[in-house]
């Protein structure tokens, strides 16, 4: 049993669990006032986050044990499930904050776009790993998977959820670039991507989204409207300084900074725990991303390599967009900070993804150990043959000398 436990990657066990636990603490700190104002107990959002964390922990353990190579056989079911959920959102979804992105199943509220991230990563990793023999054939090896990708992106844009669509677009781009396609095909895909963006831009451009750009890049021109959220985020970050005001001591969460427990939770971290707290969180997220890339490079199986790369890029891209939003580098998109922000579907998928990544890491470690054992056995066998040859030669020389 202990031998099997040693096969797992403890960095990918401890780091996500610490981040999720820290996230629960920060969700409680950032949401207690909001929960009371809404007529709930101060622990309302904390308990809901812990419920999703419990489900995520079960998924994490199960996917850490379940061999990742079997997802090859399940990929059709996964894809049909993702598309079915996205279509159900369009037809039956709940609308919140001007977006129809949630699907209510009894007491459970799901955000299927989060499931689409992991589902599409698995699909593309599976398809492009099978097509390695003819990856340089654009019409046969590169183009077909993109049809499904465009369908998924289209269904998410219809909600509309531009933040998640942007994340998926960047993840897909990362997997495609890493799949080994030719440069000319990559340039062609870039042109197709630009064309897709131009086609959906008229649909995307609304007064609300223009206001987000104005609020991001000219916040002080509209401090009471479009730039309000970013200015409040700046105040939280600035007040925190190096060490922060202390856990639970945020002022901005008292109704000044909206969505303090979701989109802007890192601003609350900065205010309460300072630059040091922010640096620790970013460092742990970076550790997960870099570890995933390392595992991807070590994995000899192309499916596992692309799957590990897709999962690590998902965490990195989502973190970058969230941090860019609260700092004014990017427009506010409603993207949550991985493991930290309040959000059940996001946390569930992230924990499952970490389980899958851990299983890939375990497989890589076992393969490396098998290679070491094989080399040792080979060296031992070679040594025996050399010794026998030397001994036989010695006896022959002795007989000749007699």
Rosetta blueprint (number, residue, H / E / L):
1 X L
2 X H
3 X H
4 X H
5 X H
6 X L
7 X L
8 X L
9 X L
10 X L
11 X H
12 X H
13 X H
14 X H
15 X H
16 X H
17 X H
18 X H
19 X H
20 X H
21 X H
22 X H
23 X H
24 X H
25 X H
26 X H
27 X H
28 X H
29 X H
30 X H
31 X H
32 X H
33 X H
34 X H
35 X H
36 X H
37 X H
38 X L
39 X L
40 X L
41 X L
42 X L
43 X L
44 X H
45 X H
46 X H
47 X H
48 X H
49 X H
50 X H
51 X H
52 X H
53 X H
54 X H
55 X H
56 X H
57 X H
58 X H
59 X H
60 X H
61 X H
62 X H
63 X H
64 X H
65 X H
66 X L
67 X L
68 X H
69 X H
70 X H
71 X H
72 X H
73 X H
74 X H
75 X H
76 X H
77 X H
78 X H
79 X H
80 X H
81 X H
82 X H
83 X H
84 X H
85 X H
86 X H
87 X H
88 X H
89 X H
90 X H
91 X H
92 X H
93 X L
94 X E
95 X E
96 X E
97 X L
98 X L
99 X E
100 X E
101 X E
102 X E
103 X E
104 X E
105 X E
106 X L
107 X L
108 X E
109 X E
110 X E
111 X L
112 X H
113 X H
114 X H
115 X H
116 X H
117 X H
118 X H
119 X H
120 X H
121 X H
122 X H
123 X H
124 X H
125 X H
126 X H
127 X H
128 X H
129 X H
130 X H
131 X L
132 X H
133 X H
134 X H
135 X L
136 X L
137 X L
138 X H
139 X H
140 X H
141 X H
142 X H
143 X H
144 X H
145 X H
146 X H
147 X H
148 X H
149 X H
150 X H
151 X H
152 X H
153 X H
154 X H
155 X H
156 X H
157 X H
158 X L
159 X L
160 X L
161 X L
162 X H
163 X H
164 X H
165 X H
166 X H
167 X H
168 X H
169 X H
170 X H
171 X H
172 X H
173 X H
174 X H
175 X H
176 X H
177 X H
178 X H
179 X L
180 X L
181 X L
182 X L
183 X H
184 X H
185 X H
186 X H
187 X H
188 X H
189 X H
190 X H
191 X H
192 X H
193 X H
194 X H
195 X H
196 X H
197 X H
198 X H
199 X H
200 X H
201 X H
202 X H
203 X H
204 X H
205 X L
206 X L
207 X H
208 X H
209 X H
210 X H
211 X H
212 X H
213 X H
214 X H
215 X H
216 X H
217 X H
218 X L
219 X H
220 X H
221 X H
222 X L
223 X L
224 X L
225 X L
226 X L
227 X L
228 X H
229 X H
230 X H
231 X H
232 X H
233 X H
234 X H
235 X H
236 X H
237 X H
238 X H
239 X H
240 X H
241 X L
242 X L
243 X L
244 X L
245 X L
246 X L
247 X L
248 X L
249 X L
250 X L
251 X L
252 X L
253 X L
254 X L
255 X L
256 X L
257 X L
258 X L
259 X L
260 X L
261 X L
262 X L
263 X L
264 X L
265 X H
266 X H
267 X H
268 X H
269 X H
270 X H
271 X H
272 X H
273 X H
274 X H
275 X H
276 X H
277 X H
278 X H
279 X H
280 X H
281 X H
282 X H
283 X H
284 X H
285 X H
286 X H
287 X H
288 X H
289 X H
290 X H
291 X H
292 X H
293 X H
294 X H
295 X H
296 X H
297 X H
298 X H
299 X L
300 X L
301 X L
302 X H
303 X H
304 X H
305 X H
306 X H
307 X H
308 X H
309 X H
310 X H
311 X H
312 X H
313 X H
314 X H
315 X H
316 X H
317 X H
318 X H
319 X H
320 X H
321 X H
322 X H
323 X H
324 X H
325 X H
326 X H
327 X H
328 X L
329 X L
330 X L
331 X L
332 X L
333 X L
334 X L
335 X L
336 X L
337 X L
338 X L
339 X L
340 X L
341 X L
342 X L
343 X L
344 X H
345 X H
346 X H
347 X H
348 X H
349 X H
350 X H
351 X H
352 X H
353 X H
354 X H
355 X H
356 X H
357 X H
358 X H
359 X H
360 X H
361 X H
362 X H
363 X H
364 X H
365 X H
366 X H
367 X H
368 X H
369 X H
370 X H
371 X H
372 X H
373 X H
374 X H
375 X H
376 X H
377 X H
378 X H
379 X H
380 X H
381 X H
382 X H
383 X H
384 X H
385 X H
386 X H
387 X H
388 X H
389 X H
390 X H
391 X H
392 X H
393 X H
394 X H
395 X H
396 X H
397 X H
398 X H
399 X H
400 X H
401 X H
402 X L
